[in-house]
């Protein structure tokens, strides 16, 4: 089991990758799972789905806006109070604004994606670092995107720029905290077949006439001729939280079905 007996913290719980991270952490033997996000209903759903696959796995759920340092510290304190440690922080919370181009973007609207994807992510990470230092180590996993490393096929200027900044911060932080045996890695996702992508294809007929046609077009871009699922990506991310990746820090792992090869 990848994360047997570990306490796994997941931010940004929603209908996509976030809940899959929590569920697969439980399936892979986590001693406890902490779920956070801004919507209580999503946290309740995550708890239910965790207990469907691992009835005995304790779940701590706490609404958290990672842009607020006080809420980040509250989550870290609650995690320590309940479980005594935090072995891995899965930084999944993000903001994806309207699609835009750099040359024409309303740049004042970039404050939210940068405030969430970079500053908020680092606030939550800072809140958990003292506990990880005191327990002798831990793992921080930054959920990132291939759009930070390539020109995306749709206009995602604000989102990709903020995630590229997070990639840079990931390497810097890995250098700073490595002496405490805290590993910091990023995993760069591409298209993930699951609710968010499916819903996007259904609601953007200007790009894809149907979900089925959208799948065919995107799958054709991949060497495996299919779109990897969010379940597959969740398991890959949990590898970075596991002891099997103990030799890795400051890395950017591509998890996109080969759509982009660095």
GULOKOL-781507 format. One record per residue (C-alpha): x, y, z; residue number from 1. Coordinates in steps of 0.001 Angstrom, whole numbers, plus 500000, padded with zeros to 6 digits. Layout:
{{X, Y, Z}, NUM}
...
# end
This chain:
{{500000, 500000, 500000}, 1}
{{501466, 503320, 498883}, 2}
{{500675, 505444, 501949}, 3}
{{500113, 502821, 504636}, 4}
{{499758, 504361, 508116}, 5}
{{500308, 507912, 506834}, 6}
{{498209, 510986, 507528}, 7}
{{497321, 512550, 504192}, 8}
{{496014, 516112, 503901}, 9}
{{494174, 517130, 500718}, 10}
{{493180, 520694, 499858}, 11}
{{490696, 521760, 497217}, 12}
{{488193, 518954, 497652}, 13}
{{485677, 519012, 494810}, 14}
{{484146, 516718, 492191}, 15}
{{487441, 516233, 490327}, 16}
{{490933, 515228, 491388}, 17}
{{490579, 516370, 495001}, 18}
{{488064, 513751, 496077}, 19}
{{489950, 511089, 494112}, 20}
{{493121, 511915, 496064}, 21}
{{491262, 511427, 499334}, 22}
{{489607, 508178, 498234}, 23}
{{492796, 506634, 496868}, 24}
{{494747, 507689, 499954}, 25}
{{492283, 505682, 502023}, 26}
{{492438, 502734, 499606}, 27}
{{496235, 502826, 499802}, 28}
{{496266, 502392, 503571}, 29}
{{496286, 505920, 505028}, 30}
{{495814, 505967, 508806}, 31}
{{493793, 509147, 508437}, 32}
{{492658, 511544, 505718}, 33}
{{492160, 515282, 506119}, 34}
{{489900, 516945, 503558}, 35}
{{489572, 520689, 503129}, 36}
{{487925, 523071, 500717}, 37}
{{485523, 525962, 500655}, 38}
{{482301, 523945, 500223}, 39}
{{481025, 521826, 503107}, 40}
{{478920, 519614, 500834}, 41}
{{482034, 518546, 498935}, 42}
{{483744, 517619, 502205}, 43}
{{480727, 515604, 503320}, 44}
{{480735, 513783, 499979}, 45}
{{484449, 513049, 500290}, 46}
{{483975, 511588, 503777}, 47}
{{481170, 509371, 502484}, 48}
{{483243, 508136, 499545}, 49}
{{486293, 507484, 501720}, 50}
{{484227, 505377, 504083}, 51}
{{482783, 503412, 501168}, 52}
{{486263, 502102, 500341}, 53}
{{487808, 502185, 503833}, 54}
{{485128, 502167, 506542}, 55}
{{487681, 502315, 509351}, 56}
{{489670, 505267, 508018}, 57}
{{489141, 508393, 510153}, 58}
{{488348, 511573, 508211}, 59}
{{488890, 515116, 509435}, 60}
{{486949, 517634, 507366}, 61}
{{487276, 521378, 507749}, 62}
{{486194, 524161, 505419}, 63}
{{489281, 526175, 504506}, 64}
{{490015, 529090, 502219}, 65}
{{493748, 528780, 501590}, 66}
{{493986, 532494, 500823}, 67}
{{493443, 533127, 504548}, 68}
{{496510, 532304, 506663}, 69}
{{494438, 532018, 509838}, 70}
{{492291, 529301, 508253}, 71}
{{495399, 527496, 507019}, 72}
{{496866, 527487, 510525}, 73}
{{493539, 526288, 511927}, 74}
{{493599, 523307, 509549}, 75}
{{497178, 522448, 510478}, 76}
{{496395, 522691, 514194}, 77}
{{493267, 520551, 513849}, 78}
{{495247, 517920, 511933}, 79}
{{497905, 517754, 514631}, 80}
{{495304, 517685, 517399}, 81}
{{493448, 514752, 515860}, 82}
{{496263, 512682, 514380}, 83}
{{499471, 513941, 516006}, 84}
{{501245, 514408, 512663}, 85}
{{500881, 515276, 508971}, 86}
{{502868, 513021, 506664}, 87}
{{501867, 514500, 503317}, 88}
{{500174, 517662, 502121}, 89}
{{498520, 517373, 498709}, 90}
{{498163, 520968, 497479}, 91}
{{495249, 520521, 495093}, 92}
{{493246, 523743, 495648}, 93}
{{493300, 526071, 492669}, 94}
{{491559, 528859, 490837}, 95}
{{490971, 528661, 487090}, 96}
{{489649, 532004, 485826}, 97}
{{488079, 532765, 482497}, 98}
{{490136, 531776, 479492}, 99}
{{492293, 534680, 478375}, 100}
{{495250, 535804, 476282}, 101}
{{498200, 537751, 477685}, 102}
{{497942, 540543, 475123}, 103}
{{494289, 541236, 475847}, 104}
{{493785, 540020, 479419}, 105}
{{492201, 542176, 482097}, 106}
{{495256, 541848, 484284}, 107}
{{493500, 542964, 487473}, 108}
{{491658, 539640, 487268}, 109}
{{494964, 537801, 487630}, 110}
{{495081, 538564, 491352}, 111}
{{492743, 535684, 492192}, 112}
{{494585, 532882, 490360}, 113}
{{497939, 534094, 491645}, 114}
{{496489, 534665, 495120}, 115}
{{495129, 531119, 495198}, 116}
{{497449, 529019, 493058}, 117}
{{500696, 530533, 494326}, 118}
{{500227, 532580, 497493}, 119}
{{497383, 530506, 498937}, 120}
{{499161, 527229, 498221}, 121}
{{502291, 528514, 499937}, 122}
{{500290, 529810, 502902}, 123}
{{498867, 526343, 503482}, 124}
{{502296, 524806, 503043}, 125}
{{503835, 527244, 505534}, 126}
{{501138, 526300, 508049}, 127}
{{502115, 522616, 507893}, 128}
{{505900, 522994, 507773}, 129}
{{506415, 523393, 511566}, 130}
{{504706, 520053, 512260}, 131}
{{506662, 518320, 509511}, 132}
{{509896, 519720, 510892}, 133}
{{509063, 518612, 514441}, 134}
{{508215, 515056, 513353}, 135}
{{511394, 514711, 511298}, 136}
{{510090, 515026, 507760}, 137}
{{507170, 514889, 505390}, 138}
{{506104, 515322, 501796}, 139}
{{504538, 518278, 500030}, 140}
{{502982, 517591, 496641}, 141}
{{502068, 520524, 494415}, 142}
{{499326, 519581, 491963}, 143}
{{500361, 521450, 488846}, 144}
{{499573, 521418, 485141}, 145}
{{501330, 520798, 481867}, 146}
{{500111, 524278, 480888}, 147}
{{502905, 525626, 483101}, 148}
{{505470, 524027, 480790}, 149}
{{503915, 524377, 477356}, 150}
{{501620, 526683, 475426}, 151}
{{498145, 525312, 476203}, 152}
{{495807, 524383, 473369}, 153}
{{493210, 526779, 474767}, 154}
{{493880, 530281, 476101}, 155}
{{494797, 529867, 479775}, 156}
{{497201, 532763, 480235}, 157}
{{496417, 533610, 483862}, 158}
{{496133, 530007, 484997}, 159}
{{499287, 528792, 483258}, 160}
{{501324, 531792, 484435}, 161}
{{500298, 531251, 488052}, 162}
{{501098, 527548, 487871}, 163}
{{504496, 528295, 486319}, 164}
{{505211, 530522, 489316}, 165}
{{504204, 527654, 491600}, 166}
{{506632, 525368, 489749}, 167}
{{509451, 527835, 490433}, 168}
{{508479, 528122, 494099}, 169}
{{508381, 524322, 494382}, 170}
{{512063, 524030, 493523}, 171}
{{513054, 526887, 495794}, 172}
{{511126, 525470, 498745}, 173}
{{512578, 521999, 498161}, 174}
{{516048, 523498, 498508}, 175}
{{515117, 525371, 501677}, 176}
{{513485, 522538, 503638}, 177}
{{515406, 519526, 502378}, 178}
{{517654, 519597, 505427}, 179}
{{514560, 518832, 507521}, 180}
{{513808, 515748, 505390}, 181}
{{510790, 517479, 503914}, 182}
{{510410, 516670, 500241}, 183}
{{508632, 519077, 497882}, 184}
{{507630, 517896, 494424}, 185}
{{505248, 518950, 491704}, 186}
{{503137, 516787, 489444}, 187}
{{502008, 518322, 486164}, 188}
{{498641, 517037, 485012}, 189}
{{497206, 517195, 481521}, 190}
{{493688, 516323, 480431}, 191}
{{492144, 514027, 483043}, 192}
{{488991, 512126, 482144}, 193}
{{486567, 512869, 484933}, 194}
{{483810, 515301, 485841}, 195}
{{485628, 518635, 485201}, 196}
{{486840, 517762, 481689}, 197}
{{483613, 515989, 480785}, 198}
{{481561, 518974, 481944}, 199}
{{483849, 521361, 480072}, 200}
{{483383, 519450, 476843}, 201}
{{479618, 519399, 477309}, 202}
{{479412, 523155, 477858}, 203}
{{481816, 524441, 475188}, 204}
{{480298, 523532, 471813}, 205}
{{482501, 526222, 470266}, 206}
{{485455, 523911, 470908}, 207}
{{483858, 520466, 470759}, 208}
{{480434, 519674, 469283}, 209}
{{479876, 516926, 471846}, 210}
{{481531, 515129, 474730}, 211}
{{482132, 512091, 472522}, 212}
{{483754, 514128, 469757}, 213}
{{485804, 516043, 472317}, 214}
{{487143, 512798, 473721}, 215}
{{488114, 511556, 470266}, 216}
{{489909, 514774, 469347}, 217}
{{491852, 515047, 472609}, 218}
{{492651, 511337, 472778}, 219}
{{494145, 511563, 469298}, 220}
{{496759, 513993, 470677}, 221}
{{498077, 511357, 473092}, 222}
{{500489, 508537, 472213}, 223}
{{498226, 506052, 474011}, 224}
{{495219, 507366, 472091}, 225}
{{493182, 507758, 475229}, 226}
{{492718, 510351, 477958}, 227}
{{494127, 509253, 481286}, 228}
{{491634, 509295, 484165}, 229}
{{491702, 511380, 487304}, 230}
{{491926, 508106, 489263}, 231}
{{495190, 507281, 487493}, 232}
{{496527, 510753, 488165}, 233}
{{495554, 510584, 491835}, 234}
{{497564, 507385, 492266}, 235}
{{500567, 508971, 490548}, 236}
{{500366, 511974, 492884}, 237}
{{500179, 509707, 495925}, 238}
{{503390, 508041, 494772}, 239}
{{505099, 511370, 495517}, 240}
{{503596, 511256, 499005}, 241}
{{504895, 507741, 499578}, 242}
{{508210, 506382, 500808}, 243}
{{508823, 504977, 497321}, 244}
{{509707, 508513, 496221}, 245}
{{512044, 509161, 499156}, 246}
{{514920, 510013, 496794}, 247}
{{512918, 512690, 494978}, 248}
{{512616, 516371, 495796}, 249}
{{512339, 519496, 493673}, 250}
{{511083, 517459, 490734}, 251}
{{508342, 518167, 488192}, 252}
{{506733, 514853, 487250}, 253}
{{504680, 514818, 484057}, 254}
{{501367, 512964, 484341}, 255}
{{499566, 513668, 481110}, 256}
{{499459, 510497, 479037}, 257}
{{502332, 511734, 476923}, 258}
{{500490, 514788, 475588}, 259}
{{503581, 516784, 476510}, 260}
{{507050, 515267, 476809}, 261}
{{509752, 517421, 478380}, 262}
# end
